[in-house]
Amino acid sequence: MSKYYSLPASLPELTPEMTKLPFTVASFKVEIADILTDKDSKLLEWLFYKYDNANLLLYLRKATVEGFDENAVLSADELKELCETLKNEDRKPAFLSSAPDYMVDFIRIYYARFEAGGGGHSSEQILLEDKLSSSYFDAAICCDNPFVAAWFELNLNISNVMVALNCRKYGLDQRDFIVGDNEVAERLRQSVSRDLNLADAADYMPELLNIAEEQDLMQREKRFDALRWKWLDDNTFYKTFDFEAIITYMLRLEMLERWLRLDKVSGEQTFRHLVGDMKSESARTLSRFRENGV
């Protein structure tokens, strides 16, 4: 495993109360581009394919590159060429080796279904979007770095728990909307219990379920990010000079950048308090689950 002794030691510390960040996500990505090994650079790309997914859906719906997110791995021109090539030929352009297989498969399915079939219904397009999301998470969870895989599984679990709760709220069949094939996804598809049959699925699950019940959308998202922040702490404690330390820095930059953009007045203060309270809240939540026998 590669070691990065100089970079982590030189990086300014990131804290939830920061109002001015030392890097943007984009500038930090450039900063580390020539430092990471080829293998670690490929692993880092998994964090950014979500932007490619959004760009891909935009292009397939509207046939335009206007509004593309520049944090994506593929440029607008590369994505256009990938789509147009797969639309007309059953091959991936050789120079676009950075295009992941799950994305290539999705583009083929999309054109086979909607181009040949005359467009399809909007409900079918939504299901295909779920397919893209599911394929992305499944592929990322199978990557050869346990930390990256576990990070994606955490985020998949957060997403699926919220999907399951919303399906119950609106009388929808959660089996139609849960994505991914991990243990939590399978339990959620079958669950009818109050705790979604998940209380023992992961050490962070009681807290995740507690946060999911928060009714205030902004507060809930901030609490989920506080949970993510703590998870990063717990899983990088002994990895100060490893790739995991660098990817953690990137993930925290992304969280802080998002909240400072959305809520410049109070977001950072709320997030700081949430992170500070996370350990004690975790203990209280776990105790409450045990007392209630759920």
Backbone as CSV, one residue per row, in Angstrom:
resi,resn,N_x,N_y,N_z,CA_x,CA_y,CA_z,C_x,C_y,C_z
1,MET,0.840,-1.198,0.000,0.000,0.000,0.000,0.874,1.245,0.000
2,SER,0.502,2.224,-0.834,1.302,3.431,-0.970,1.213,4.287,0.289
3,LYS,2.335,4.943,0.600,2.390,5.865,1.733,2.656,7.266,1.208
4,TYR,2.029,8.260,1.834,2.175,9.656,1.449,2.568,10.439,2.698
5,TYR,3.858,10.508,2.958,4.313,11.105,4.211,4.283,12.634,4.185
6,SER,4.560,13.244,3.049,4.661,14.704,2.987,3.303,15.380,2.900
7,LEU,2.435,14.871,2.025,1.174,15.557,1.757,0.266,15.678,2.982
8,PRO,-0.084,14.600,3.668,-0.994,14.753,4.814,-0.462,15.692,5.888
9,ALA,0.848,15.654,6.102,1.444,16.507,7.136,1.381,17.984,6.763
10,SER,1.307,18.265,5.470,1.333,19.664,5.023,-0.065,20.262,4.848
11,LEU,-1.084,19.454,4.951,-2.443,19.947,4.687,-3.004,20.688,5.897
12,PRO,-3.619,21.846,5.686,-4.286,22.537,6.798,-5.420,21.672,7.351
13,GLU,-5.594,21.694,8.645,-6.645,20.893,9.261,-8.017,21.403,8.839
14,LEU,-8.925,20.475,8.613,-10.308,20.820,8.319,-11.161,20.600,9.566
15,THR,-11.951,21.595,9.914,-12.849,21.475,11.057,-14.240,21.950,10.641
16,PRO,-15.275,21.449,11.294,-16.635,21.803,10.896,-16.963,23.288,11.015
17,GLU,-16.207,24.014,11.858,-16.529,25.429,12.042,-15.881,26.351,11.012
18,MET,-15.136,25.809,10.061,-14.429,26.646,9.095,-15.404,27.419,8.216
19,THR,-15.106,28.701,8.018,-15.905,29.527,7.127,-15.161,29.851,5.826
20,LYS,-13.868,29.547,5.803,-13.074,29.729,4.592,-12.206,28.491,4.413
21,LEU,-12.374,27.809,3.293,-11.675,26.541,3.072,-10.333,26.774,2.383
22,PRO,-9.335,25.943,2.703,-8.016,26.100,2.088,-7.987,25.673,0.623
23,PHE,-8.935,24.837,0.229,-9.050,24.382,-1.161,-10.538,24.280,-1.501
24,THR,-10.829,24.327,-2.778,-12.099,23.804,-3.255,-11.865,22.330,-3.582
25,VAL,-12.935,21.591,-3.774,-12.785,20.198,-4.185,-12.013,20.125,-5.496
26,ALA,-12.357,21.013,-6.421,-11.699,21.009,-7.727,-10.212,21.326,-7.619
27,SER,-9.852,22.320,-6.810,-8.441,22.702,-6.707,-7.629,21.641,-5.962
28,PHE,-8.247,20.984,-4.986,-7.536,19.920,-4.278,-7.320,18.721,-5.196
29,LYS,-8.274,18.466,-6.037,-8.131,17.379,-7.013,-6.925,17.636,-7.918
30,VAL,-6.759,18.885,-8.334,-5.592,19.249,-9.152,-4.313,19.150,-8.328
31,GLU,-4.372,19.578,-7.073,-3.214,19.587,-6.186,-2.599,18.197,-6.024
32,ILE,-3.442,17.180,-5.955,-2.942,15.834,-5.674,-2.771,14.973,-6.927
33,ALA,-3.129,15.529,-8.081,-3.138,14.736,-9.318,-1.773,14.113,-9.625
34,ASP,-0.684,14.862,-9.402,0.652,14.366,-9.737,1.326,13.645,-8.580
35,ILE,0.625,13.541,-7.462,1.199,12.920,-6.276,0.731,11.484,-6.104
36,LEU,-0.533,11.231,-6.425,-1.092,9.898,-6.231,-0.518,8.898,-7.226
37,THR,-0.415,7.657,-6.795,-0.053,6.589,-7.719,-1.195,6.377,-8.709
38,ASP,-0.902,5.686,-9.806,-1.943,5.424,-10.800,-3.102,4.639,-10.185
39,LYS,-2.777,3.688,-9.340,-3.817,2.875,-8.714,-4.707,3.727,-7.818
40,ASP,-4.099,4.594,-7.019,-4.883,5.440,-6.125,-5.680,6.493,-6.896
41,SER,-5.138,6.959,-8.002,-5.876,7.904,-8.842,-7.148,7.270,-9.382
42,LYS,-7.059,6.006,-9.763,-8.241,5.298,-10.256,-9.266,5.113,-9.141
43,LEU,-8.786,4.843,-7.943,-9.707,4.709,-6.812,-10.418,6.036,-6.527
44,LEU,-9.669,7.129,-6.617,-10.254,8.441,-6.355,-11.379,8.754,-7.336
45,GLU,-11.267,8.245,-8.539,-12.286,8.515,-9.550,-13.664,8.051,-9.117
46,TRP,-13.748,7.019,-8.274,-15.047,6.538,-7.832,-15.828,7.621,-7.095
47,LEU,-15.137,8.518,-6.412,-15.828,9.614,-5.706,-16.481,10.591,-6.670
48,PHE,-15.940,10.665,-7.877,-16.387,11.685,-8.826,-17.310,11.150,-9.909
49,TYR,-17.451,9.849,-10.006,-18.350,9.301,-11.018,-19.805,9.710,-10.786
50,LYS,-20.155,10.096,-9.567,-21.525,10.556,-9.337,-21.829,11.795,-10.173
51,TYR,-20.804,12.627,-10.399,-20.994,13.798,-11.256,-21.128,13.370,-12.721
52,ASP,-20.386,12.348,-13.105,-20.532,11.801,-14.453,-21.939,11.236,-14.650
53,ASN,-22.461,10.577,-13.605,-23.816,10.031,-13.701,-24.836,11.135,-13.974
54,ALA,-24.719,12.232,-13.228,-25.635,13.352,-13.429,-25.470,13.964,-14.822
55,ASN,-24.221,14.104,-15.254,-23.963,14.639,-16.592,-24.529,13.715,-17.668
56,LEU,-24.370,12.419,-17.458,-24.863,11.445,-18.426,-26.372,11.533,-18.571
57,LEU,-27.084,11.586,-17.454,-28.545,11.676,-17.508,-28.994,12.973,-18.181
58,LEU,-28.273,14.055,-17.910,-28.580,15.330,-18.547,-28.412,15.214,-20.061
59,TYR,-27.340,14.605,-20.490,-27.078,14.491,-21.931,-28.098,13.576,-22.608
60,LEU,-28.418,12.458,-21.964,-29.367,11.529,-22.569,-30.761,12.129,-22.667
61,ARG,-31.143,12.950,-21.698,-32.477,13.563,-21.708,-32.569,14.723,-22.698
62,LYS,-31.506,15.559,-22.705,-31.609,16.822,-23.431,-30.609,16.968,-24.573
63,ALA,-29.716,15.997,-24.736,-28.722,16.027,-25.809,-27.911,17.322,-25.793
64,THR,-27.563,17.786,-24.585,-26.773,19.006,-24.447,-25.715,18.818,-23.378
65,VAL,-24.617,19.564,-23.518,-23.571,19.543,-22.495,-23.617,20.820,-21.668
66,GLU,-24.574,21.665,-21.935,-24.715,22.899,-21.163,-25.122,22.557,-19.733
67,GLY,-24.378,23.115,-18.769,-24.673,22.835,-17.372,-23.945,21.618,-16.823
68,PHE,-22.986,21.073,-17.570,-22.230,19.921,-17.097,-21.431,20.275,-15.845
69,ASP,-21.370,19.340,-14.922,-20.563,19.517,-13.714,-19.109,19.181,-14.034
70,GLU,-18.232,20.143,-13.819,-16.832,19.964,-14.195,-16.051,19.104,-13.210
71,ASN,-16.672,18.705,-12.100,-16.000,17.775,-11.185,-16.000,16.342,-11.708
72,ALA,-16.689,16.111,-12.800,-16.777,14.764,-13.368,-15.422,14.288,-13.876
73,VAL,-15.289,12.979,-13.989,-14.052,12.375,-14.510,-13.955,12.596,-16.017
74,LEU,-15.055,12.361,-16.715,-15.078,12.528,-18.167,-15.443,13.966,-18.517
75,SER,-14.752,14.521,-19.487,-15.107,15.846,-19.971,-16.410,15.757,-20.762
76,ALA,-16.991,16.914,-21.051,-18.226,16.932,-21.837,-18.008,16.295,-23.199
77,ASP,-16.894,16.601,-23.839,-16.607,16.034,-25.163,-16.418,14.521,-25.084
78,GLU,-15.747,14.058,-24.036,-15.538,12.619,-23.885,-16.860,11.890,-23.665
79,LEU,-17.718,12.475,-22.844,-19.000,11.824,-22.589,-19.860,11.804,-23.848
80,LYS,-19.852,12.895,-24.588,-20.599,12.927,-25.847,-20.111,11.852,-26.802
81,GLU,-18.792,11.722,-26.923,-18.249,10.720,-27.836,-18.569,9.306,-27.378
82,LEU,-18.506,9.091,-26.074,-18.846,7.775,-25.536,-20.292,7.426,-25.885
83,CYS,-21.205,8.359,-25.649,-22.616,8.096,-25.929,-22.870,7.877,-27.419
84,GLU,-22.308,8.740,-28.250,-22.556,8.625,-29.686,-21.943,7.348,-30.260
85,THR,-20.799,6.954,-29.751,-20.171,5.710,-30.221,-21.020,4.504,-29.836
86,LEU,-21.464,4.462,-28.575,-22.259,3.320,-28.111,-23.661,3.317,-28.722
87,LYS,-24.120,4.475,-29.143,-25.417,4.547,-29.805,-25.369,3.877,-31.170
88,ASN,-24.220,3.981,-31.820,-24.097,3.468,-33.190,-23.275,2.188,-33.305
89,GLU,-22.470,1.905,-32.305,-21.621,0.722,-32.353,-21.582,0.066,-30.979
90,ASP,-21.337,-1.208,-30.945,-21.294,-1.937,-29.673,-19.857,-2.033,-29.163
91,ARG,-19.255,-0.870,-28.999,-17.884,-0.858,-28.488,-17.636,0.430,-27.725
92,LYS,-16.687,0.395,-26.816,-16.270,1.591,-26.082,-15.033,2.156,-26.765
93,PRO,-14.974,3.462,-27.017,-13.770,4.044,-27.615,-12.538,3.686,-26.798
94,ALA,-11.510,3.224,-27.481,-10.324,2.710,-26.788,-9.692,3.749,-25.878
95,PHE,-9.712,5.008,-26.272,-9.026,6.033,-25.477,-9.838,6.438,-24.248
96,LEU,-11.085,5.974,-24.162,-11.905,6.308,-22.999,-11.898,5.167,-21.988
97,SER,-10.710,4.744,-21.630,-10.586,3.646,-20.669,-11.082,4.042,-19.288
98,SER,-11.159,5.352,-19.017,-11.616,5.804,-17.701,-13.128,5.676,-17.538
99,ALA,-13.843,5.403,-18.621,-15.287,5.212,-18.511,-15.556,3.852,-17.866
100,PRO,-16.212,3.825,-16.725,-16.426,2.561,-16.019,-17.429,1.667,-16.744
101,ASP,-17.304,0.379,-16.528,-18.162,-0.583,-17.229,-19.636,-0.384,-16.910
102,TYR,-19.950,-0.035,-15.652,-21.367,0.123,-15.302,-22.011,1.224,-16.136
103,MET,-21.239,2.269,-16.451,-21.764,3.381,-17.236,-21.943,2.976,-18.695
104,VAL,-20.974,2.254,-19.203,-21.063,1.760,-20.577,-22.291,0.865,-20.735
105,ASP,-22.496,-0.045,-19.798,-23.655,-0.946,-19.858,-24.961,-0.162,-19.804
106,PHE,-25.009,0.868,-18.957,-26.229,1.670,-18.832,-26.542,2.383,-20.144
107,ILE,-25.531,2.969,-20.773,-25.752,3.688,-22.030,-26.293,2.737,-23.094
108,ARG,-25.741,1.540,-23.158,-26.231,0.550,-24.130,-27.695,0.211,-23.865
109,ILE,-28.027,-0.018,-22.609,-29.414,-0.357,-22.252,-30.341,0.802,-22.587
110,TYR,-29.909,2.004,-22.284,-30.738,3.182,-22.528,-31.071,3.311,-24.011
111,TYR,-30.055,3.249,-24.855,-30.314,3.419,-26.281,-31.114,2.260,-26.856
112,ALA,-30.857,1.058,-26.374,-31.612,-0.095,-26.864,-33.087,0.032,-26.513
113,ARG,-33.379,0.584,-25.353,-34.766,0.655,-24.904,-35.494,1.881,-25.414
114,PHE,-34.830,3.043,-25.362,-35.542,4.284,-25.655,-35.373,4.766,-27.095
115,GLU,-34.221,4.548,-27.659,-34.049,4.983,-29.043,-34.823,4.065,-29.989
116,ALA,-34.701,2.755,-29.776,-35.409,1.802,-30.631,-36.901,1.807,-30.351
117,GLY,-37.261,2.084,-29.080,-38.671,2.004,-28.694,-39.427,3.308,-28.788
118,GLY,-38.780,4.357,-29.248,-39.489,5.616,-29.452,-39.616,6.501,-28.233
119,GLY,-38.763,6.299,-27.234,-38.734,7.240,-26.123,-39.121,6.660,-24.794
120,GLY,-40.128,5.802,-24.744,-40.495,5.182,-23.474,-41.251,6.135,-22.568
121,HIS,-41.844,5.588,-21.515,-42.595,6.401,-20.558,-41.656,7.014,-19.531
122,SER,-42.099,8.096,-18.899,-41.265,8.758,-17.894,-40.986,7.832,-16.722
123,SER,-41.962,6.980,-16.359,-41.753,6.041,-15.261,-40.647,5.060,-15.575
124,GLU,-40.557,4.657,-16.844,-39.480,3.757,-17.252,-38.129,4.454,-17.146
125,GLN,-38.092,5.738,-17.478,-36.840,6.486,-17.374,-36.404,6.612,-15.926
126,ILE,-37.364,6.807,-15.014,-37.028,6.880,-13.596,-36.430,5.567,-13.121
127,LEU,-37.018,4.447,-13.549,-36.490,3.143,-13.167,-35.086,2.941,-13.725
128,LEU,-34.842,3.449,-14.927,-33.499,3.342,-15.489,-32.508,4.194,-14.712
129,GLU,-32.943,5.344,-14.237,-32.070,6.172,-13.405,-31.719,5.436,-12.113
130,ASP,-32.694,4.739,-11.540,-32.416,3.909,-10.369,-31.411,2.815,-10.718
131,LYS,-31.532,2.280,-11.915,-30.593,1.253,-12.371,-29.178,1.811,-12.437
132,LEU,-29.031,3.031,-12.935,-27.711,3.657,-12.994,-27.146,3.837,-11.599
133,SER,-27.970,4.345,-10.680,-27.525,4.540,-9.304,-27.145,3.217,-8.654
134,SER,-27.978,2.210,-8.852,-27.716,0.897,-8.270,-26.420,0.304,-8.806
135,SER,-26.226,0.409,-10.114,-25.022,-0.153,-10.735,-23.764,0.566,-10.256
136,TYR,-23.877,1.876,-10.074,-22.761,2.678,-9.577,-22.352,2.228,-8.179
137,PHE,-23.313,2.116,-7.274,-23.001,1.693,-5.916,-22.472,0.262,-5.885
138,ASP,-23.089,-0.620,-6.641,-22.638,-2.015,-6.655,-21.184,-2.114,-7.115
139,ALA,-20.841,-1.354,-8.164,-19.472,-1.387,-8.684,-18.489,-0.785,-7.693
140,ALA,-18.866,0.334,-7.075,-17.966,0.991,-6.121,-17.724,0.125,-4.892
141,ILE,-18.778,-0.545,-4.412,-18.645,-1.396,-3.235,-17.746,-2.598,-3.520
142,CYS,-17.599,-2.935,-4.790,-16.743,-4.069,-5.168,-15.325,-3.643,-5.534
143,CYS,-14.983,-2.362,-5.365,-13.625,-1.925,-5.690,-12.638,-2.572,-4.723
144,ASP,-11.355,-2.540,-5.075,-10.372,-3.318,-4.305,-9.749,-2.548,-3.140
145,ASN,-10.432,-1.513,-2.666,-9.988,-0.803,-1.472,-11.090,-0.885,-0.429
146,PRO,-10.860,-1.560,0.704,-11.916,-1.758,1.699,-12.493,-0.455,2.238
147,PHE,-11.659,0.569,2.395,-12.142,1.850,2.911,-13.116,2.507,1.940
148,VAL,-12.734,2.582,0.682,-13.602,3.181,-0.333,-14.903,2.386,-0.450
149,ALA,-14.783,1.070,-0.448,-15.970,0.218,-0.536,-16.907,0.459,0.645
150,ALA,-16.347,0.555,1.852,-17.166,0.766,3.050,-17.814,2.146,3.045
151,TRP,-17.118,3.149,2.523,-17.684,4.496,2.421,-18.923,4.482,1.523
152,PHE,-18.817,3.820,0.395,-19.958,3.752,-0.507,-21.097,2.944,0.103
153,GLU,-20.766,1.919,0.856,-21.820,1.134,1.489,-22.553,1.967,2.543
154,LEU,-21.829,2.772,3.309,-22.455,3.671,4.269,-23.452,4.583,3.574
155,ASN,-23.040,5.187,2.471,-23.909,6.126,1.772,-25.076,5.434,1.075
156,LEU,-24.843,4.239,0.587,-25.941,3.452,0.035,-26.967,3.142,1.110
157,ASN,-26.489,2.776,2.301,-27.405,2.448,3.396,-28.224,3.660,3.830
158,ILE,-27.584,4.825,3.922,-28.311,6.050,4.268,-29.416,6.313,3.247
159,SER,-29.068,6.222,1.979,-30.031,6.485,0.914,-31.188,5.492,0.959
160,ASN,-30.872,4.225,1.117,-31.928,3.208,1.094,-32.846,3.274,2.310
161,VAL,-32.303,3.612,3.457,-33.153,3.777,4.642,-34.153,4.900,4.412
162,MET,-33.695,6.015,3.858,-34.609,7.123,3.591,-35.645,6.740,2.533
163,VAL,-35.236,5.996,1.530,-36.180,5.528,0.513,-37.249,4.651,1.146
164,ALA,-36.825,3.709,2.000,-37.775,2.796,2.638,-38.776,3.553,3.507
165,LEU,-38.305,4.522,4.282,-39.198,5.294,5.148,-40.178,6.137,4.330
166,ASN,-39.712,6.712,3.246,-40.595,7.509,2.401,-41.624,6.638,1.684
167,CYS,-41.214,5.438,1.302,-42.168,4.516,0.685,-43.279,4.156,1.672
168,ARG,-42.908,3.913,2.909,-43.926,3.618,3.923,-44.854,4.816,4.119
169,LYS,-44.269,5.995,4.128,-45.054,7.211,4.361,-46.090,7.432,3.268
170,TYR,-45.710,7.126,2.025,-46.588,7.428,0.894,-47.253,6.188,0.300
171,GLY,-47.156,5.058,1.003,-47.855,3.862,0.575,-47.314,3.225,-0.680
172,LEU,-46.014,3.324,-0.893,-45.373,2.737,-2.071,-44.681,1.432,-1.687
173,ASP,-44.472,0.586,-2.659,-43.784,-0.679,-2.425,-42.282,-0.420,-2.438
174,GLN,-41.646,-0.536,-1.282,-40.224,-0.201,-1.185,-39.346,-1.108,-2.027
175,ARG,-39.840,-2.285,-2.353,-39.040,-3.203,-3.176,-38.775,-2.636,-4.565
176,ASP,-39.629,-1.721,-5.004,-39.457,-1.132,-6.332,-38.429,-0.009,-6.354
177,PHE,-38.011,0.463,-5.182,-37.174,1.661,-5.135,-35.835,1.464,-4.425
178,ILE,-35.697,0.400,-3.636,-34.409,0.115,-2.998,-33.392,-0.253,-4.065
179,VAL,-32.191,0.314,-3.973,-31.148,0.018,-4.962,-29.982,-0.703,-4.298
180,GLY,-29.218,-1.408,-5.095,-28.050,-2.124,-4.576,-28.388,-3.535,-4.150
181,ASP,-27.333,-4.307,-3.902,-27.498,-5.722,-3.572,-26.793,-6.117,-2.288
182,ASN,-26.517,-5.144,-1.403,-25.859,-5.517,-0.153,-26.882,-6.036,0.854
183,GLU,-26.408,-6.442,2.021,-27.281,-7.055,3.022,-28.390,-6.108,3.468
184,VAL,-28.054,-4.842,3.694,-29.052,-3.875,4.145,-30.147,-3.709,3.096
185,ALA,-29.765,-3.625,1.827,-30.766,-3.495,0.766,-31.711,-4.693,0.754
186,GLU,-31.160,-5.891,0.912,-31.998,-7.083,0.909,-32.930,-7.114,2.119
187,ARG,-32.432,-6.712,3.278,-33.298,-6.667,4.464,-34.428,-5.663,4.280
188,LEU,-34.110,-4.503,3.713,-35.118,-3.468,3.525,-36.207,-3.920,2.561
189,ARG,-35.851,-4.679,1.561,-36.855,-5.154,0.608,-37.872,-6.084,1.278
190,GLN,-37.437,-6.749,2.336,-38.300,-7.735,2.985,-38.903,-7.239,4.295
191,SER,-38.444,-6.111,4.800,-38.789,-5.691,6.158,-40.196,-5.112,6.276
192,VAL,-40.857,-5.491,7.373,-42.125,-4.863,7.752,-42.062,-4.377,9.201
193,SER,-40.905,-4.525,9.843,-40.761,-4.193,11.255,-40.508,-2.704,11.450
194,ARG,-40.707,-2.248,12.672,-40.572,-0.830,13.001,-39.154,-0.326,12.740
195,ASP,-38.145,-1.112,13.108,-36.758,-0.677,12.933,-36.197,-1.098,11.581
196,LEU,-37.083,-1.483,10.666,-36.707,-1.889,9.309,-35.827,-3.138,9.291
197,ASN,-35.788,-3.849,10.423,-34.983,-5.063,10.536,-33.494,-4.764,10.363
198,LEU,-33.058,-3.596,10.858,-31.683,-3.152,10.609,-30.881,-2.830,11.868
199,ALA,-31.482,-2.905,13.047,-30.809,-2.417,14.256,-29.438,-3.042,14.466
200,ASP,-29.251,-4.289,14.019,-27.966,-4.965,14.216,-27.148,-5.067,12.930
201,ALA,-27.546,-4.328,11.895,-26.899,-4.486,10.590,-25.511,-3.855,10.528
202,ALA,-25.275,-2.814,11.323,-23.966,-2.142,11.352,-23.880,-1.375,12.654
203,ASP,-22.659,-1.099,13.117,-22.517,-0.420,14.409,-23.099,0.986,14.388
204,TYR,-23.158,1.611,13.218,-23.714,2.961,13.126,-25.220,2.955,12.847
205,MET,-25.821,1.789,12.671,-27.203,1.734,12.215,-28.213,2.327,13.193
206,PRO,-28.114,2.070,14.513,-29.085,2.705,15.415,-29.103,4.228,15.280
207,GLU,-27.915,4.803,15.155,-27.837,6.254,15.006,-28.392,6.707,13.659
208,LEU,-28.092,5.955,12.627,-28.614,6.272,11.300,-30.144,6.270,11.318
209,LEU,-30.724,5.245,11.942,-32.185,5.148,12.008,-32.784,6.295,12.818
210,ASN,-32.075,6.692,13.873,-32.539,7.824,14.677,-32.540,9.111,13.854
211,ILE,-31.486,9.345,13.105,-31.386,10.545,12.275,-32.464,10.535,11.190
212,ALA,-32.734,9.361,10.636,-33.710,9.249,9.555,-35.109,9.694,9.973
213,GLU,-35.383,9.669,11.271,-36.696,10.090,11.767,-36.815,11.599,11.915
214,GLU,-35.703,12.320,11.771,-35.715,13.786,11.859,-36.605,14.363,10.751
215,GLN,-37.551,15.224,11.116,-38.507,15.749,10.154,-37.995,16.963,9.384
216,ASP,-37.097,17.723,10.001,-36.549,18.899,9.335,-35.490,18.459,8.331
217,LEU,-35.738,18.708,7.050,-34.873,18.207,5.985,-33.440,18.697,6.127
218,MET,-33.251,20.005,6.342,-31.908,20.560,6.448,-31.175,19.996,7.657
219,GLN,-31.869,19.930,8.773,-31.260,19.392,9.984,-30.874,17.929,9.799
220,ARG,-31.751,17.178,9.130,-31.469,15.761,8.906,-30.213,15.574,8.050
221,GLU,-30.093,16.359,6.995,-28.924,16.227,6.129,-27.642,16.610,6.855
222,LYS,-27.720,17.613,7.707,-26.541,18.004,8.484,-26.160,16.911,9.472
223,ARG,-27.155,16.280,10.068,-26.866,15.184,10.999,-26.282,13.978,10.275
224,PHE,-26.752,13.719,9.071,-26.161,12.633,8.286,-24.694,12.943,7.955
225,ASP,-24.399,14.182,7.634,-23.008,14.538,7.353,-22.155,14.457,8.617
226,ALA,-22.736,14.780,9.761,-22.002,14.617,11.018,-21.704,13.143,11.274
227,LEU,-22.645,12.281,10.946,-22.420,10.840,11.053,-21.298,10.404,10.120
228,ARG,-21.319,10.925,8.903,-20.255,10.607,7.945,-18.884,11.097,8.468
229,TRP,-18.851,12.282,9.022,-17.606,12.863,9.549,-17.021,11.970,10.639
230,LYS,-17.882,11.539,11.541,-17.444,10.660,12.619,-16.973,9.306,12.074
231,TRP,-17.685,8.797,11.083,-17.277,7.530,10.458,-15.876,7.655,9.869
232,LEU,-15.596,8.768,9.231,-14.252,8.988,8.677,-13.207,9.022,9.785
233,ASP,-13.533,9.687,10.898,-12.623,9.687,12.051,-12.317,8.256,12.504
234,ASP,-13.372,7.488,12.688,-13.230,6.140,13.227,-12.445,5.216,12.305
235,ASN,-12.534,5.454,11.006,-11.939,4.528,10.041,-10.611,4.985,9.456
236,THR,-10.095,6.113,9.941,-8.779,6.569,9.476,-7.831,6.870,10.635
237,PHE,-8.186,6.441,11.836,-7.406,6.778,13.026,-5.949,6.334,12.905
238,TYR,-5.717,5.169,12.330,-4.356,4.636,12.197,-3.831,4.739,10.762
239,LYS,-4.398,5.609,9.957,-4.027,5.686,8.541,-3.549,7.090,8.165
240,THR,-2.760,7.683,9.029,-2.358,9.078,8.863,-1.650,9.343,7.546
241,PHE,-0.850,8.402,7.070,-0.053,8.627,5.867,-0.480,7.730,4.710
242,ASP,-1.655,7.146,4.827,-2.160,6.277,3.774,-3.057,7.057,2.811
243,PHE,-3.376,6.418,1.713,-4.303,6.996,0.741,-5.625,7.364,1.392
244,GLU,-6.049,6.584,2.381,-7.312,6.851,3.063,-7.339,8.236,3.713
245,ALA,-6.194,8.707,4.185,-6.131,10.048,4.777,-6.382,11.122,3.729
246,ILE,-5.888,10.899,2.526,-6.073,11.876,1.449,-7.516,11.881,0.965
247,ILE,-8.075,10.709,0.806,-9.457,10.635,0.333,-10.414,11.180,1.393
248,THR,-10.077,10.990,2.670,-10.880,11.568,3.747,-10.855,13.089,3.678
249,TYR,-9.703,13.635,3.405,-9.591,15.092,3.269,-10.491,15.583,2.135
250,MET,-10.480,14.864,1.034,-11.328,15.236,-0.100,-12.806,15.162,0.270
251,LEU,-13.196,14.107,0.951,-14.597,13.932,1.332,-15.059,15.021,2.299
252,ARG,-14.186,15.402,3.213,-14.543,16.466,4.150,-14.611,17.822,3.464
253,LEU,-13.713,18.065,2.542,-13.805,19.290,1.746,-15.147,19.362,1.033
254,GLU,-15.559,18.240,0.485,-16.818,18.196,-0.256,-18.003,18.514,0.650
255,MET,-18.005,17.935,1.851,-19.090,18.223,2.792,-19.115,19.695,3.189
256,LEU,-17.943,20.225,3.562,-17.876,21.618,4.005,-18.217,22.586,2.884
257,GLU,-17.733,22.305,1.706,-18.011,23.158,0.559,-19.513,23.200,0.275
258,ARG,-20.153,22.054,0.382,-21.593,21.986,0.120,-22.376,22.803,1.142
259,TRP,-22.033,22.667,2.436,-22.795,23.375,3.461,-22.515,24.869,3.474
260,LEU,-21.297,25.245,3.200,-20.998,26.676,3.128,-21.706,27.324,1.947
261,ARG,-21.889,26.568,0.899,-22.611,27.086,-0.259,-24.114,27.184,0.023
262,LEU,-24.662,26.198,0.734,-26.101,26.162,0.984,-26.529,27.069,2.132
263,ASP,-25.666,27.172,3.140,-26.089,27.881,4.346,-24.920,28.650,4.937
264,LYS,-24.631,29.796,4.391,-23.470,30.563,4.830,-23.657,31.175,6.213
265,VAL,-24.886,31.300,6.663,-25.141,31.975,7.932,-24.956,31.042,9.115
266,SER,-25.603,29.878,9.067,-25.614,29.027,10.263,-25.158,27.601,10.012
267,GLY,-24.924,27.242,8.763,-24.604,25.850,8.457,-23.379,25.332,9.169
268,GLU,-22.280,26.109,9.140,-21.054,25.628,9.746,-21.174,25.528,11.269
269,GLN,-21.916,26.447,11.884,-22.079,26.409,13.340,-22.887,25.179,13.759
270,THR,-23.976,24.930,13.051,-24.806,23.763,13.359,-24.021,22.481,13.166
271,PHE,-23.289,22.398,12.065,-22.512,21.203,11.770,-21.455,20.963,12.836
272,ARG,-20.804,22.040,13.305,-19.794,21.896,14.352,-20.395,21.278,15.606
273,HIS,-21.550,21.785,16.011,-22.194,21.253,17.214,-22.623,19.805,17.025
274,LEU,-23.092,19.483,15.835,-23.526,18.110,15.578,-22.364,17.136,15.662
275,VAL,-21.229,17.521,15.073,-20.052,16.650,15.148,-19.582,16.516,16.587
276,GLY,-19.592,17.624,17.322,-19.141,17.578,18.710,-20.008,16.721,19.588
277,ASP,-21.313,16.669,19.274,-22.243,15.900,20.097,-22.386,14.450,19.656
278,MET,-21.748,14.078,18.541,-22.036,12.781,17.937,-21.730,11.607,18.848
279,LYS,-20.610,11.640,19.560,-20.246,10.482,20.382,-21.243,10.257,21.515
280,SER,-21.605,11.325,22.203,-22.550,11.154,23.305,-23.926,10.781,22.784
281,GLU,-24.315,11.345,21.657,-25.619,11.011,21.082,-25.657,9.552,20.636
282,SER,-24.535,9.065,20.114,-24.464,7.663,19.692,-24.735,6.746,20.864
283,ALA,-24.133,7.043,21.991,-24.312,6.193,23.170,-25.764,6.226,23.645
284,ARG,-26.379,7.413,23.638,-27.770,7.522,24.079,-28.712,6.784,23.139
285,THR,-28.456,6.922,21.824,-29.320,6.266,20.848,-29.248,4.755,20.969
286,LEU,-28.030,4.226,21.076,-27.855,2.784,21.193,-28.526,2.274,22.460
287,SER,-28.386,3.026,23.548,-29.014,2.630,24.803,-30.533,2.609,24.663
288,ARG,-31.075,3.597,23.970,-32.520,3.670,23.795,-33.048,2.504,22.975
289,PHE,-32.302,2.112,21.936,-32.705,0.961,21.136,-32.715,-0.320,21.968
290,ARG,-31.696,-0.456,22.827,-31.614,-1.654,23.645,-32.756,-1.700,24.659
291,GLU,-33.067,-0.546,25.267,-34.136,-0.503,26.266,-35.501,-0.828,25.649
292,ASN,-35.691,-0.383,24.397,-36.969,-0.608,23.736,-37.059,-1.981,23.062
293,GLY,-35.914,-2.678,23.055,-35.910,-4.008,22.481,-36.137,-4.045,20.990
294,VAL,-35.629,-3.005,20.302,-35.797,-2.969,18.849,-34.441,-3.011,18.183
